[in-house]
């Protein structure tokens, strides 16, 4: 007589747990600061030096000039991940950022969420931004940062084709939604050697956004970290220090 085989059935809760795990894993692959699933990215420098990189996304905007004034006052340099359409709107501000000795990175042309976007769309976003920045400043970025930190299929190839290094962050200020005091406290209390700090001198593709909370936060963050003995560098300097 044949004997029936027993096949254990997965419970509903187990299936839900597996689905939740898959979703969490995908979320980390897409936005995890240390994830290299869709492309390699740096998210901090070494811990051996008391150096920090201050970065700004979504500019240039009219408010960028106010941030430049603060950085000049303290003699520190930053890295500005610029959006192509914003550069096309204010090429003079983009050039000013470069002339002040700051680094410019590629932050896409129209700042879309790249999740579920075709590879061709992702490629065009960064190619157009790269071309626009070169036309405005005469120099091409060597770094790129995905809008919202979202990387997707096709991102790796776009990054490779343009010979750019992906850059995420160690500490994010949430300056688009928090008041200046909360932003500065968040940064000053969390920053450590080698960290890449993410702030915003724009708000997506808004032409003239209110970035007063970011400006005031920078006014507090820079002297506070200098007083702690930190030195500010561009992202490229942080990850490839001069020997």
ZAMARGU-4260 file (C-alpha; in steps of 0.2 Angstrom, whole numbers, plus 5000, padded with zeros to 4 digits):
<rodrens>
0) 5000/5000/5000 | 5007/5017/4995 | 5010/5029/5009 | 5005/5048/5007 | 5019/5060/5009
5) 5016/5074/5021 | 5020/5092/5015 | 5020/5105/5029 | 5010/5120/5024 | 5016/5138/5028
10) 5005/5147/5039 | 4998/5164/5035 | 5009/5173/5048 | 5024/5165/5041 | 5019/5170/5023
15) 5017/5188/5029 | 5034/5188/5038 | 5042/5182/5022 | 5034/5195/5012 | 5038/5209/5025
20) 5056/5203/5024 | 5057/5204/5005 | 5050/5221/5006 | 5062/5227/5019 | 5076/5219/5009
25) 5071/5228/4993 | 5069/5244/5002 | 5087/5243/5009 | 5094/5238/4991 | 5085/5254/4984
30) 5089/5267/4998 | 5101/5259/5010 | 5116/5270/5012 | 5129/5256/5011 | 5119/5246/4998
35) 5128/5242/4982 | 5114/5231/4975 | 5110/5243/4961 | 5127/5253/4960 | 5142/5255/4972
40) 5141/5271/4982 | 5151/5279/4996 | 5143/5285/5011 | 5157/5290/5022 | 5176/5293/5023
45) 5188/5285/5034 | 5188/5287/5053 | 5206/5291/5055 | 5205/5310/5052 | 5193/5323/5060
50) 5186/5328/5044 | 5168/5330/5038 | 5160/5333/5021 | 5145/5345/5021 | 5134/5342/5006
55) 5119/5351/4999 | 5106/5344/4987 | 5093/5352/4975 | 5101/5368/4970 | 5106/5380/4964
60) 5092/5392/4970 | 5092/5410/4977 | 5095/5403/4994 | 5111/5395/4989 | 5120/5412/4989
65) 5116/5414/5008 | 5124/5397/5011 | 5139/5402/5001 | 5141/5418/5012 | 5141/5407/5028
70) 5154/5395/5021 | 5165/5409/5015 | 5164/5417/5032 | 5171/5402/5041 | 5183/5397/5026
75) 5175/5380/5024 | 5171/5370/5008 | 5156/5359/5004 | 5149/5349/4990 | 5133/5354/4980
80) 5123/5340/4971 | 5115/5351/4958 | 5099/5348/4948 | 5101/5351/4929 | 5085/5361/4927
85) 5090/5372/4942 | 5108/5375/4934 | 5100/5379/4918 | 5089/5392/4927 | 5104/5400/4937
90) 5120/5396/4928 | 5128/5411/4937 | 5125/5403/4954 | 5132/5387/4948 | 5147/5395/4942
95) 5148/5405/4959 | 5148/5389/4968 | 5163/5382/4958 | 5172/5399/4959 | 5171/5399/4978
100) 5180/5382/4978 | 5166/5370/4982 | 5163/5354/4973 | 5148/5351/4961 | 5140/5334/4960
105) 5126/5327/4948 | 5109/5326/4956 | 5099/5322/4940 | 5091/5334/4928 | 5073/5334/4934
110) 5074/5326/4951 | 5062/5311/4949 | 5060/5296/4960 | 5070/5283/4950 | 5060/5268/4957
115) 5052/5258/4943 | 5059/5270/4930 | 5066/5262/4914 | 5085/5261/4912 | 5085/5273/4897
120) 5076/5286/4908 | 5088/5285/4922 | 5103/5287/4909 | 5095/5302/4901 | 5092/5310/4918
125) 5110/5310/4923 | 5117/5313/4905 | 5107/5329/4903 | 5112/5335/4921 | 5130/5332/4917
130) 5129/5341/4901 | 5120/5356/4908 | 5133/5357/4923 | 5147/5357/4910 | 5140/5370/4900
135) 5137/5381/4915 | 5153/5379/4924 | 5165/5372/4911 | 5169/5357/4922 | 5160/5340/4924
140) 5156/5332/4941 | 5164/5316/4946 | 5151/5312/4959 | 5132/5309/4957 | 5118/5307/4970
145) 5101/5299/4966 | 5086/5310/4970 | 5079/5304/4987 | 5094/5292/4988 | 5083/5280/4977
150) 5093/5269/4965 | 5086/5257/4953 | 5090/5245/4938 | 5100/5255/4926 | 5108/5266/4939
155) 5124/5256/4939 | 5126/5257/4920 | 5122/5276/4920 | 5135/5278/4933 | 5148/5268/4924
160) 5145/5276/4907 | 5147/5294/4914 | 5162/5288/4925 | 5154/5295/4941 | 5156/5289/4959
165) 5140/5287/4968 | 5138/5296/4985 | 5125/5294/4998 | 5127/5301/5016 | 5130/5296/5034
170) 5119/5309/5042 | 5104/5318/5035 | 5097/5334/5042 | 5079/5332/5037 | 5080/5351/5034
175) 5065/5351/5022 | 5053/5348/5037 | 5062/5352/5053 | 5065/5369/5061 | 5083/5375/5061
180) 5086/5371/5079 | 5081/5353/5077 | 5091/5351/5061 | 5107/5358/5069 | 5105/5348/5085
185) 5103/5332/5074 | 5119/5335/5064 | 5130/5341/5078 | 5126/5327/5090 | 5127/5313/5077
190) 5142/5319/5066 | 5158/5309/5068 | 5175/5308/5059 | 5173/5304/5040 | 5154/5307/5040
195) 5145/5314/5024 | 5131/5326/5030 | 5116/5329/5019 | 5107/5345/5018 | 5097/5354/5005
200) 5099/5371/4997 | 5083/5368/4987 | 5067/5359/4988 | 5066/5348/4973 | 5063/5358/4957
205) 5054/5373/4966 | 5061/5389/4958 | 5062/5399/4973 | 5060/5388/4989 | 5060/5394/5007
210) 5076/5387/5013 | 5078/5398/5028 | 5078/5383/5040 | 5093/5376/5031 | 5102/5393/5031
215) 5100/5395/5049 | 5105/5377/5053 | 5121/5379/5043 | 5124/5395/5053 | 5124/5385/5069
220) 5131/5369/5062 | 5148/5375/5055 | 5154/5385/5070 | 5148/5371/5082 | 5158/5357/5072
225) 5173/5368/5070 | 5173/5371/5089 | 5173/5352/5091 | 5189/5351/5081 | 5182/5345/5064
230) 5189/5350/5047 | 5177/5352/5033 | 5182/5345/5016 | 5173/5341/4999 | 5167/5323/4997
235) 5181/5320/4985 | 5194/5326/4997 | 5186/5316/5011 | 5186/5299/5001 | 5203/5302/4993
240) 5214/5313/5005 | 5230/5320/4998 | 5245/5310/5003
</rodrens>
